[in-house]
């Protein structure tokens, strides 16, 4: 809690309890004083209250100090035990005094047992005060403590002896027959003098722990000693009787000692180091320094009193005065030597710290409360490039950057207003003007110094630059220096939550470079990096000043287009679409990479901000739109629509169902006959996978394959299809129905390391399928496939007796290259050519030319998707040898397939009736149409 907060906080329960205790103590003491002043109403009550009342008060003090000593710990515990013993002696003395006066009704004899108890009161109190005193740390300190005590005690003894004690001793020696009464009359004042000496010595050397309790205990003992001094004076000793007003002083002293350890509670946190009490230290230090001289003055007054009175100077006074003067001389000698040692030590430390300050690489500055620099260390020349002398006398604000000045002034004011013990230092980082006029980043540790500031400053410009560079690297792409995904996401969040949060014109563009993978594969990754750098530069130059271009990773970029507050959503969509289309055209321009010219396209997805949309959702929407653009043919711009998210959910559900179907064995294998167009005989069967639903309905997996792509699920399905097709073909051959089986595999799948060269050979050997009975149809659709590796793979398969077919001939961009390099046995026309071969004269000519190429190369040909008789007649007339489609038969299960193989022939338009022929004179064919059933999966 701050200092003002402490004053403004409500009074605690402990404070209220302490106040009530003090009020009660004052009322009890006041009541006793009033009673003593009026004589208690009768002599008997006065004697009782003057004796047993004082005994009760002293007993309360003894019990209180004893209980406090039991519950407390530390080195001050013995002091409270000694105070308890001292109070107990006073209680016993008063009780004995009351026994004589009240119970026996006789005068108290002199000396008596009461005197013994009263004399035992002072020694425990004196030792207790010694325990409470701050212990010296050196031998000279102990000597000075003893000398101070004797200076005070000897001076008081000289004065007291001159004023009263010598006369009292003389009277006692004359009146009494023994030495005891005379000694007793002197013992009381001497012990009081010793006790007063210790009280005064403790006042200047008291410990700082529980200061309030110690002060209260000292006040209680001082009040008791004062009453003893009055009691022992010759004027009062002869007229004193119990119940007088003097008893109120003893009574109050006992109760005040009882209250001392309990009544003054320490506040929470008082044990923590607090600010020094600079206001009281000068006064206390001055009194402590003047104590020897005051003692010598008191001793001189005692001697002068005897001289002025015309009496002979007593030997006690002379002896005591000489010892006091000697003690003063010795003490001053010790202090002189101590001061010389301290001066030398101070000079040594000053030189040491001056060397540290002047040799430190940090700049140390002292500023006055007004802000003027009073001292600047020589390191300023090396750090700031300015001489220390030039800075001394200048205003601190004159070297601080104007943009940082307000923040620095606010921090300094807050720091100076805070309690020093709660915040001893603070750290400020700002910019200082150097000698060259540049601004340096400086970190300063600030301390308080005589109302001003002490600044320990160091140049952290390099550290700040490094931190800025690290921050930049953490938020920017290292290759293109565009903002990365983290910074882009942060800026999207700021755009959605800032002052433009309600602007629906804010849009996010996701950009993917089409064909970038081919650039890496063909001309190398270094060329790909150069292309990305050029694309990033184009993107950065194409967006507006307030927009953000970023690279998300790989060949994916993004742009944040800030809204302009346009209310017309259609106009805003048109504007952003134009920006995206311009970016697409810019990114699709040729790139000059070394001596080559490279072309890539750009697919861009656009998503607009909606009310309450999150940055993650907005970026996801733009990503979905970008993938829709790629799926729609690439090199285009697509705006996000809510249906895209529904499609993603649907594809995810389909992928899950596919995994379940593979795990539960829900796929079935069907075969579609491949018919010889000249005779109608079955030349081969094409294996096709179907998914069997819970209702027993079969669905094509084509849509599942489009959902999952060529991933682990597709690979698992391909492995199952190949093994099941070989197994069933071997079973049919053993049952007397030999027919070659064709299985469609992609070129990527053939080159997959998960399908080694020996796996197909092991599969044929395991199931006993004869050579030539397996046909593999290669799908030529992936431009990233290496023809060298594919050629080696197909040559190895042909050595195993596996026949090779080229699927989709007439649609792939690398068909001619595949014919030139790959070991092909069969060409399979793409169904898109077959569907329009009758209606389109152009397709008719194209198909006829492709079939002539196959015939010239000596290859068999298969037309996929032959569904009507007119197509059969047209294809046969062009020279096509085989056909597959609904014109002959759809996919058949195992039972219907065997019946078809037993029949051996299908009717063909323009050919005489069926003949029992198992197979036409043709080689086994690789087929596999995967798009013949448009039934959606359920």
ZAMARGU-4260 file (C-alpha; in steps of 0.2 Angstrom, whole numbers, plus 5000, padded with zeros to 4 digits):
<rodrens>
0) 5000/5000/5000 | 5006/5017/4996 | 5010/5031/5009 | 4994/5040/5005 | 4984/5024/5005
5) 4991/5020/5022 | 4984/5037/5029 | 4967/5035/5020 | 4965/5017/5025 | 4952/5013/5039
10) 4958/5010/5057 | 4961/4992/5060 | 4955/4982/5075 | 4972/4982/5082 | 4973/5001/5082
15) 4956/5002/5090 | 4961/4990/5104 | 4977/4999/5107 | 4968/5016/5109 | 4956/5008/5121
20) 4970/5001/5132 | 4979/5018/5132 | 4963/5027/5137 | 4960/5014/5151 | 4978/5016/5157
25) 4976/5034/5158 | 4959/5033/5168 | 4966/5021/5181 | 4982/5032/5184 | 4971/5048/5184
30) 4959/5039/5197 | 4974/5034/5208 | 4981/5052/5207 | 4965/5060/5212 | 4963/5048/5226
35) 4981/5051/5232 | 4978/5070/5231 | 4963/5070/5242 | 4970/5058/5254 | 4958/5043/5249
40) 4945/5049/5262 | 4954/5042/5277 | 4972/5038/5283 | 4968/5019/5283 | 4963/5019/5265
45) 4978/5030/5261 | 4990/5018/5269 | 4982/5003/5261 | 4982/5011/5243 | 5000/5018/5246
50) 5007/5001/5251 | 4996/4986/5244 | 4990/4997/5229 | 5008/5000/5224 | 5012/4981/5227
55) 4998/4976/5216 | 5003/4988/5201 | 5021/4982/5202 | 5015/4964/5202 | 5005/4967/5187
60) 5020/4974/5178 | 5030/4958/5184 | 5017/4946/5177 | 5015/4956/5161 | 5034/4957/5157
65) 5035/4938/5161 | 5021/4933/5150 | 5028/4943/5136 | 5045/4935/5138 | 5037/4918/5137
70) 5028/4921/5120 | 5042/4931/5112 | 5059/4926/5105 | 5075/4934/5100 | 5089/4942/5109
75) 5078/4955/5119 | 5069/4941/5128 | 5081/4942/5144 | 5078/4961/5145 | 5059/4958/5148
80) 5063/4944/5161 | 5074/4956/5170 | 5061/4969/5170 | 5049/4956/5177 | 5061/4952/5191
85) 5064/4971/5195 | 5045/4974/5196 | 5043/4958/5207 | 5056/4966/5219 | 5046/4982/5220
90) 5030/4972/5223 | 5038/4963/5237 | 5045/4979/5245 | 5029/4987/5245 | 5020/4972/5252
95) 5032/4971/5267 | 5030/4990/5269 | 5011/4987/5270 | 5013/4973/5282 | 5021/4985/5295
100) 5010/4999/5292 | 4993/4992/5288 | 4993/4974/5296 | 5005/4977/5311 | 5001/4996/5313
105) 5019/5000/5318 | 5032/5011/5309 | 5043/5003/5297 | 5060/5000/5305 | 5076/5006/5296
110) 5084/4996/5289 | 5071/4982/5286 | 5067/4968/5273 | 5058/4981/5263 | 5074/4990/5260
115) 5082/4974/5254 | 5068/4972/5241 | 5069/4990/5235 | 5088/4989/5234 | 5086/4974/5223
120) 5074/4984/5211 | 5088/4993/5202 | 5101/4980/5197 | 5089/4969/5186 | 5083/4985/5178
125) 5100/4991/5174 | 5105/4974/5167 | 5089/4974/5156 | 5093/4991/5150 | 5110/4985/5145
130) 5102/4971/5135 | 5091/4983/5126 | 5105/4994/5121 | 5113/4993/5104 | 5129/4982/5106
135) 5145/4990/5100 | 5154/4980/5086 | 5172/4985/5091 | 5182/4985/5107 | 5184/5003/5106
140) 5165/5004/5106 | 5163/4995/5122 | 5176/5006/5130 | 5166/5022/5124 | 5150/5014/5131
145) 5158/5012/5148 | 5165/5029/5148 | 5149/5037/5142 | 5140/5028/5157 | 5153/5034/5169
150) 5153/5052/5162 | 5134/5053/5165 | 5134/5043/5182 | 5150/5052/5188 | 5143/5069/5184
155) 5126/5066/5192 | 5135/5059/5207 | 5146/5074/5209 | 5131/5086/5208 | 5120/5075/5219
160) 5134/5074/5232 | 5137/5092/5232 | 5119/5096/5234 | 5112/5084/5246 | 5121/5067/5248
165) 5136/5074/5258 | 5124/5083/5270 | 5113/5068/5271 | 5128/5056/5275 | 5134/5068/5288
170) 5117/5069/5297 | 5115/5050/5296 | 5132/5047/5303 | 5128/5059/5317 | 5111/5053/5321
175) 5113/5034/5319 | 5125/5023/5330 | 5129/5011/5316 | 5135/5013/5298 | 5120/5003/5291
180) 5107/5017/5291 | 5120/5029/5284 | 5124/5017/5270 | 5106/5014/5267 | 5102/5032/5265
185) 5116/5033/5252 | 5112/5017/5243 | 5095/5023/5236 | 5101/5039/5227 | 5117/5030/5221
190) 5107/5016/5213 | 5095/5029/5205 | 5110/5038/5198 | 5116/5022/5190 | 5099/5019/5183
195) 5097/5036/5176 | 5114/5035/5168 | 5109/5019/5160 | 5092/5027/5154 | 5101/5041/5146
200) 5114/5030/5138 | 5101/5019/5131 | 5092/5034/5124 | 5106/5037/5113 | 5111/5019/5109
205) 5094/5010/5109 | 5090/4997/5096 | 5078/5000/5082 | 5069/4984/5085 | 5051/4987/5092
210) 5056/5005/5096 | 5039/5010/5103 | 5039/4996/5117 | 5057/5000/5121 | 5053/5019/5123
215) 5038/5015/5134 | 5049/5004/5145 | 5062/5018/5147 | 5049/5031/5151 | 5041/5019/5164
220) 5059/5017/5172 | 5062/5035/5171 | 5046/5040/5180 | 5050/5027/5194 | 5068/5034/5196
225) 5061/5052/5196 | 5049/5047/5211 | 5064/5038/5220 | 5074/5054/5218 | 5060/5065/5226
230) 5058/5052/5239 | 5076/5051/5244 | 5078/5070/5245 | 5080/5076/5263 | 5065/5088/5262
235) 5052/5074/5258 | 5060/5059/5267 | 5056/5066/5284 | 5038/5070/5280 | 5033/5056/5268
240) 5019/5044/5273 | 5010/5031/5262 | 4995/5037/5252 | 5003/5054/5246 | 5003/5060/5228
245) 5021/5054/5226 | 5014/5036/5226 | 5004/5040/5210 | 5021/5042/5201 | 5026/5024/5206
250) 5009/5017/5202 | 5009/5025/5185 | 5027/5019/5181 | 5022/5001/5186 | 5007/5001/5175
255) 5016/5009/5161 | 5029/4996/5161 | 5016/4983/5161 | 5008/4991/5146 | 5024/4993/5136
260) 5026/4976/5128 | 5008/4973/5124 | 5000/4990/5121 | 5011/4996/5107 | 5008/4983/5093
265) 5019/4983/5078 | 5009/4986/5061 | 5010/4973/5048 | 5025/4975/5038 | 5035/4985/5051
270) 5049/4972/5051 | 5052/4976/5033 | 5066/4989/5030 | 5058/5006/5029 | 5064/5023/5024
275) 5077/5031/5036 | 5070/5044/5049 | 5081/5058/5043 | 5071/5071/5053 | 5076/5064/5070
280) 5094/5058/5066 | 5102/5075/5067 | 5095/5080/5083 | 5099/5063/5091 | 5116/5063/5084
285) 5119/5081/5091 | 5114/5076/5108 | 5124/5060/5108 | 5140/5070/5103 | 5136/5083/5116
290) 5134/5071/5130 | 5152/5071/5136 | 5153/5089/5137 | 5136/5091/5146 | 5143/5078/5158
295) 5158/5088/5161 | 5148/5104/5163 | 5137/5095/5176 | 5153/5089/5186 | 5160/5107/5185
300) 5143/5114/5192 | 5145/5102/5207 | 5162/5108/5211 | 5158/5127/5209 | 5143/5124/5220
305) 5155/5120/5234 | 5166/5134/5230 | 5153/5147/5229 | 5145/5140/5245 | 5161/5143/5254
310) 5163/5125/5259 | 5178/5115/5258 | 5178/5104/5242 | 5174/5087/5247 | 5186/5073/5243
315) 5172/5063/5234 | 5168/5078/5223 | 5187/5080/5219 | 5189/5061/5215 | 5173/5060/5205
320) 5177/5076/5195 | 5195/5070/5191 | 5189/5053/5185 | 5175/5061/5175 | 5188/5073/5167
325) 5200/5058/5164 | 5186/5048/5156 | 5182/5063/5145 | 5200/5065/5139 | 5201/5046/5136
330) 5185/5046/5126 | 5190/5061/5116 | 5207/5052/5112 | 5198/5036/5106 | 5186/5047/5096
335) 5200/5056/5088 | 5209/5040/5083 | 5192/5033/5077 | 5189/5049/5067 | 5207/5048/5059
340) 5204/5030/5055 | 5187/5034/5047 | 5194/5048/5038 | 5207/5037/5030 | 5194/5024/5026
345) 5183/5036/5019 | 5196/5043/5008 | 5201/5026/5002 | 5183/5021/4998 | 5181/5038/4989
350) 5196/5034/4978 | 5190/5017/4975 | 5172/5022/4970 | 5180/5037/4960 | 5190/5024/4950
355) 5175/5013/4948 | 5164/5027/4942 | 5177/5035/4930 | 5183/5018/4924 | 5165/5011/4921
360) 5159/5008/4904 | 5142/5014/4910 | 5138/5032/4911 | 5134/5038/4928 | 5124/5055/4930
365) 5117/5064/4944 | 5102/5076/4941 | 5096/5089/4952 | 5077/5090/4957 | 5075/5103/4943
370) 5082/5091/4930 | 5099/5099/4928 | 5114/5088/4927 | 5126/5090/4941 | 5138/5076/4937
375) 5142/5066/4922 | 5155/5052/4922 | 5170/5052/4909 | 5162/5037/4901 | 5150/5049/4892
380) 5164/5053/4879 | 5165/5035/4874 | 5146/5031/4875 | 5137/5047/4869 | 5152/5054/4860
385) 5150/5070/4870 | 5162/5076/4884 | 5156/5075/4902 | 5160/5094/4904 | 5148/5098/4890
390) 5134/5089/4898 | 5136/5096/4916 | 5124/5110/4918 | 5113/5105/4904 | 5095/5100/4906
395) 5092/5081/4906 | 5076/5084/4895 | 5087/5092/4881 | 5096/5075/4877 | 5081/5064/4877
400) 5071/5061/4861 | 5055/5072/4861 | 5044/5057/4857 | 5051/5048/4873 | 5051/5063/4884
405) 5033/5062/4890 | 5035/5044/4894 | 5051/5047/4904 | 5043/5062/4914 | 5028/5051/4918
410) 5039/5037/4924 | 5051/5048/4934 | 5036/5057/4943 | 5028/5040/4947 | 5045/5033/4954
415) 5048/5048/4965 | 5030/5047/4972 | 5032/5029/4977 | 5038/5024/4994 | 5057/5021/4993
420) 5057/5005/5003 | 5044/4998/4991 | 5052/5004/4975 | 5071/5008/4978 | 5075/5009/4959
425) 5067/5009/4942 | 5073/5006/4924 | 5069/5018/4910 | 5073/5015/4892 | 5073/5030/4880
430) 5084/5038/4866 | 5098/5050/4870 | 5106/5062/4857 | 5124/5058/4853 | 5138/5070/4849
435) 5135/5066/4830 | 5117/5070/4831 | 5111/5052/4830 | 5099/5045/4843 | 5106/5031/4854
440) 5095/5018/4863 | 5100/5020/4881 | 5094/5010/4896 | 5096/5018/4913 | 5094/5012/4931
445) 5087/5026/4941 | 5089/5029/4960 | 5085/5043/4971 | 5099/5055/4976 | 5096/5070/4988
450) 5079/5074/4981 | 5086/5071/4963 | 5090/5057/4952 | 5105/5045/4950 | 5106/5037/4933
455) 5117/5023/4928 | 5115/5022/4909 | 5122/5011/4896 | 5121/5010/4877 | 5109/4996/4871
460) 5107/5002/4853 | 5114/4986/4846 | 5103/4975/4858 | 5088/4985/4852 | 5093/4983/4834
465) 5096/4964/4837 | 5079/4963/4845 | 5071/4972/4831 | 5079/4961/4818 | 5074/4945/4828
470) 5056/4952/4829 | 5057/4955/4810 | 5064/4938/4807 | 5050/4930/4818 | 5036/4939/4808
475) 5043/4939/4790 | 5047/4925/4778 | 5066/4923/4776 | 5066/4920/4757 | 5054/4934/4751
480) 5054/4946/4767 | 5035/4946/4766 | 5025/4945/4782 | 5023/4927/4787 | 5008/4918/4792
485) 5009/4923/4811 | 5010/4942/4806 | 4997/4940/4793 | 4985/4932/4805 | 4989/4946/4818
490) 4985/4960/4805 | 4969/4951/4799 | 4964/4950/4818 | 4968/4969/4819 | 4957/4973/4804
495) 4943/4963/4811 | 4943/4970/4828 | 4950/4988/4825 | 4940/5003/4821 | 4935/4995/4804
500) 4928/4980/4813 | 4911/4983/4805 | 4918/4985/4787 | 4912/4970/4777 | 4923/4976/4762
505) 4938/4969/4770 | 4944/4954/4761 | 4957/4941/4761 | 4965/4933/4746 | 4974/4916/4746
510) 4985/4914/4731 | 4993/4897/4725 | 5005/4896/4710 | 5000/4883/4698 | 5014/4873/4691
515) 5027/4878/4704 | 5031/4860/4708 | 5036/4856/4690 | 5048/4871/4691 | 5057/4864/4706
520) 5057/4846/4697 | 5063/4852/4680 | 5075/4867/4683 | 5079/4865/4702 | 5075/4872/4719
525) 5086/4887/4717 | 5077/4892/4702 | 5061/4889/4711 | 5067/4901/4725 | 5071/4914/4713
530) 5053/4912/4705 | 5046/4914/4723 | 5056/4930/4726 | 5050/4938/4709 | 5032/4933/4713
535) 5033/4941/4730 | 5040/4957/4723 | 5026/4957/4710 | 5013/4954/4723 | 5020/4968/4735
540) 5020/4980/4721 | 5002/4976/4716 | 4994/4979/4732 | 4989/4996/4739 | 4999/5005/4753
545) 4987/5000/4767 | 4985/4982/4762 | 4996/4967/4767 | 5005/4955/4756 | 5011/4939/4764
550) 5019/4922/4760 | 5011/4908/4770 | 5023/4894/4765 | 5029/4885/4749 | 5020/4893/4734
555) 5006/4899/4744 | 5004/4918/4746 | 4990/4929/4754 | 4984/4947/4753 | 4974/4957/4765
560) 4963/4970/4756 | 4957/4983/4768 | 4939/4989/4766 | 4935/5007/4761 | 4919/5009/4770
565) 4908/5005/4754 | 4891/5001/4758 | 4887/4993/4741 | 4892/4975/4743 | 4891/4971/4725
570) 4902/4985/4720 | 4914/4980/4733 | 4915/4962/4727 | 4917/4968/4709 | 4931/4979/4715
575) 4940/4966/4725 | 4937/4953/4711 | 4946/4965/4699 | 4961/4967/4711 | 4962/4948/4712
580) 4961/4946/4693 | 4974/4959/4691 | 4985/4950/4703 | 4982/4934/4694 | 4987/4941/4677
585) 5003/4949/4685 | 5008/4933/4694 | 5005/4923/4677 | 5017/4934/4667 | 5033/4925/4662
590) 5047/4924/4674 | 5065/4927/4668 | 5076/4914/4678 | 5093/4914/4672 | 5093/4911/4654
595) 5076/4903/4654 | 5059/4909/4654 | 5047/4901/4666 | 5028/4902/4666 | 5016/4898/4681
600) 4998/4902/4684 | 4989/4908/4699 | 4973/4901/4708 | 4966/4914/4719 | 4952/4912/4732
605) 4943/4927/4739 | 4934/4928/4756 | 4925/4944/4763 | 4923/4949/4781 | 4907/4945/4789
610) 4900/4951/4806 | 4908/4942/4821 | 4919/4932/4810 | 4936/4926/4817 | 4952/4928/4808
615) 4954/4909/4807 | 4937/4907/4799 | 4940/4921/4787 | 4957/4914/4781 | 4949/4896/4780
620) 4936/4903/4769 | 4949/4911/4757 | 4958/4894/4757 | 4943/4885/4753 | 4939/4897/4739
625) 4957/4895/4732 | 4956/4876/4732 | 4939/4878/4723 | 4948/4888/4710 | 4961/4875/4708
630) 4948/4861/4706 | 4939/4872/4693 | 4953/4872/4681 | 4966/4883/4690 | 4972/4900/4684
635) 4956/4908/4690 | 4948/4918/4704 | 4935/4911/4715 | 4924/4920/4728 | 4920/4910/4744
640) 4902/4904/4746 | 4895/4895/4761 | 4892/4879/4750 | 4911/4877/4750 | 4911/4874/4768
645) 4897/4861/4767 | 4907/4852/4753 | 4922/4851/4764 | 4912/4844/4778 | 4904/4831/4766
650) 4921/4826/4759 | 4928/4824/4776 | 4913/4813/4780 | 4916/4803/4764 | 4934/4801/4768
655) 4929/4794/4785 | 4917/4782/4777 | 4930/4776/4765 | 4942/4772/4780 | 4928/4762/4788
660) 4924/4753/4772 | 4942/4747/4770 | 4943/4742/4788 | 4927/4733/4788 | 4929/4724/4771
665) 4914/4732/4763 | 4922/4733/4746 | 4917/4721/4732 | 4925/4717/4716 | 4916/4717/4699
670) 4922/4713/4682 | 4916/4721/4665 | 4919/4711/4649 | 4930/4717/4635 | 4923/4711/4619
675) 4931/4708/4602 | 4922/4720/4590 | 4924/4708/4575 | 4917/4692/4583 | 4909/4697/4600
680) 4920/4685/4609 | 4926/4690/4627 | 4944/4695/4626 | 4947/4700/4644 | 4938/4706/4660
685) 4942/4723/4668 | 4942/4723/4687 | 4932/4737/4696 | 4930/4740/4714 | 4913/4744/4722
690) 4908/4749/4739 | 4894/4739/4747 | 4883/4749/4758 | 4874/4744/4773 | 4858/4742/4763
695) 4867/4730/4751 | 4868/4743/4737 | 4885/4744/4727 | 4892/4761/4723 | 4907/4766/4713
700) 4922/4772/4723 | 4926/4785/4710 | 4920/4799/4721 | 4929/4792/4736 | 4945/4792/4726
705) 4942/4810/4721 | 4940/4815/4739 | 4955/4807/4747 | 4967/4809/4732 | 4982/4797/4730
710) 4985/4795/4749 | 4986/4780/4760 | 4968/4776/4758 | 4969/4776/4739 | 4985/4765/4740
715) 4977/4753/4752 | 4962/4752/4740 | 4974/4749/4725 | 4983/4735/4734 | 4966/4727/4739
720) 4960/4728/4721 | 4976/4721/4713 | 4977/4706/4725 | 4958/4702/4724 | 4958/4703/4705
725) 4973/4691/4704 | 4966/4679/4716 | 4949/4678/4708 | 4957/4677/4690 | 4967/4662/4697
730) 4951/4654/4704 | 4942/4656/4687 | 4957/4648/4678 | 4957/4633/4689 | 4938/4632/4687
735) 4940/4631/4668 | 4936/4649/4664 | 4953/4657/4658 | 4951/4675/4655 | 4964/4689/4656
740) 4961/4702/4670 | 4965/4720/4668 | 4968/4731/4683 | 4970/4750/4682 | 4985/4757/4691
745) 4991/4775/4691 | 5009/4779/4686 | 5012/4787/4703 | 5006/4771/4711 | 5017/4760/4700
750) 5032/4770/4706 | 5027/4770/4724 | 5041/4763/4735 | 5027/4754/4745 | 5025/4743/4729
755) 5042/4736/4725 | 5047/4727/4709 | 5045/4709/4717 | 5028/4712/4724 | 5018/4709/4708
760) 5029/4693/4704 | 5026/4687/4722 | 5007/4690/4720 | 5007/4680/4703 | 5017/4666/4711
765) 5007/4665/4727 | 4990/4663/4717 | 4997/4653/4703 | 4991/4665/4689 | 4998/4660/4672
770) 5009/4672/4662 | 5000/4684/4651 | 4984/4683/4662 | 4987/4700/4670 | 4986/4716/4661
775) 4990/4733/4670 | 4982/4749/4663 | 4994/4764/4666 | 4985/4780/4669 | 4995/4794/4660
780) 4989/4810/4669 | 5003/4816/4681 | 5016/4827/4672 | 5028/4825/4687 | 5031/4807/4684
785) 5048/4803/4678 | 5047/4793/4661 | 5064/4785/4664 | 5058/4777/4680 | 5042/4772/4673
790) 5050/4764/4658 | 5061/4754/4669 | 5046/4749/4680 | 5036/4743/4665 | 5050/4734/4657
795) 5052/4724/4673 | 5034/4720/4673 | 5034/4714/4655 | 5048/4702/4659 | 5036/4694/4672
800) 5023/4691/4658 | 5012/4706/4663 | 5005/4715/4648 | 5004/4734/4648 | 4990/4746/4642
805) 4990/4765/4640 | 4974/4771/4648 | 4965/4787/4642 | 4974/4788/4625 | 4969/4804/4616
810) 4967/4815/4632 | 4984/4815/4640 | 4996/4829/4636 | 5011/4816/4635 | 5003/4803/4625
815) 5015/4804/4610 | 5030/4804/4622 | 5022/4788/4631 | 5020/4779/4615 | 5038/4783/4610
820) 5046/4778/4626 | 5035/4765/4636 | 5033/4747/4632 | 5014/4748/4627 | 5004/4733/4621
825) 4987/4740/4621 | 4980/4758/4618 | 4964/4762/4626 | 4954/4776/4619 | 4947/4789/4631
830) 4928/4788/4633 | 4927/4807/4629 | 4932/4802/4611 | 4920/4788/4610 | 4905/4797/4616
835) 4905/4810/4601 | 4912/4798/4588 | 4895/4797/4579 | 4888/4814/4581 | 4904/4825/4579
840) 4913/4823/4562 | 4928/4832/4570 | 4929/4819/4584 | 4927/4805/4571 | 4942/4811/4562
845) 4953/4812/4577 | 4948/4795/4583 | 4951/4788/4566 | 4968/4795/4566 | 4972/4789/4583
850) 4967/4771/4578 | 4977/4772/4563 | 4993/4776/4574 | 4989/4761/4585 | 4987/4750/4570
855) 5003/4756/4562 | 5012/4752/4578 | 5005/4735/4579 | 4995/4738/4595 | 4978/4732/4600
860) 4965/4745/4604 | 4951/4746/4616 | 4937/4759/4615 | 4930/4763/4633 | 4912/4768/4636
865) 4904/4760/4620 | 4886/4761/4625 | 4876/4761/4609 | 4876/4750/4593 | 4880/4765/4582
870) 4897/4767/4591 | 4901/4749/4589 | 4899/4750/4570 | 4908/4767/4569 | 4923/4761/4579
875) 4924/4744/4570 | 4924/4753/4553 | 4939/4764/4560 | 4949/4748/4564 | 4946/4748/4583
880) 4949/4730/4588 | 4940/4729/4605 | 4926/4738/4615 | 4920/4739/4633 | 4904/4747/4638
885) 4885/4745/4641 | 4883/4740/4622 | 4889/4723/4628 | 4888/4721/4647 | 4889/4731/4663
890) 4900/4726/4677 | 4896/4709/4683 | 4898/4700/4699 | 4907/4683/4700 | 4892/4672/4697
895) 4886/4682/4681 | 4904/4684/4675 | 4906/4665/4675 | 4890/4662/4665 | 4896/4675/4653
900) 4912/4666/4651 | 4903/4650/4648 | 4893/4658/4634 | 4909/4666/4628 | 4901/4678/4615
905) 4891/4694/4615 | 4880/4699/4600 | 4888/4712/4590 | 4879/4724/4577 | 4883/4719/4559
910) 4890/4702/4564 | 4881/4685/4562 | 4874/4676/4577 | 4884/4670/4592 | 4896/4656/4590
915) 4904/4646/4604 | 4921/4654/4605 | 4930/4657/4621 | 4941/4671/4615 | 4945/4680/4599
920) 4962/4680/4592 | 4968/4694/4602 | 4980/4697/4616 | 4973/4700/4634 | 4968/4718/4636
925) 4970/4730/4651 | 4954/4739/4654 | 4946/4748/4668 | 4932/4761/4666 | 4929/4770/4682
930) 4916/4782/4677 | 4902/4772/4671 | 4890/4773/4686 | 4885/4791/4691 | 4876/4785/4707
935) 4881/4795/4722 | 4887/4786/4737 | 4875/4787/4752
</rodrens>
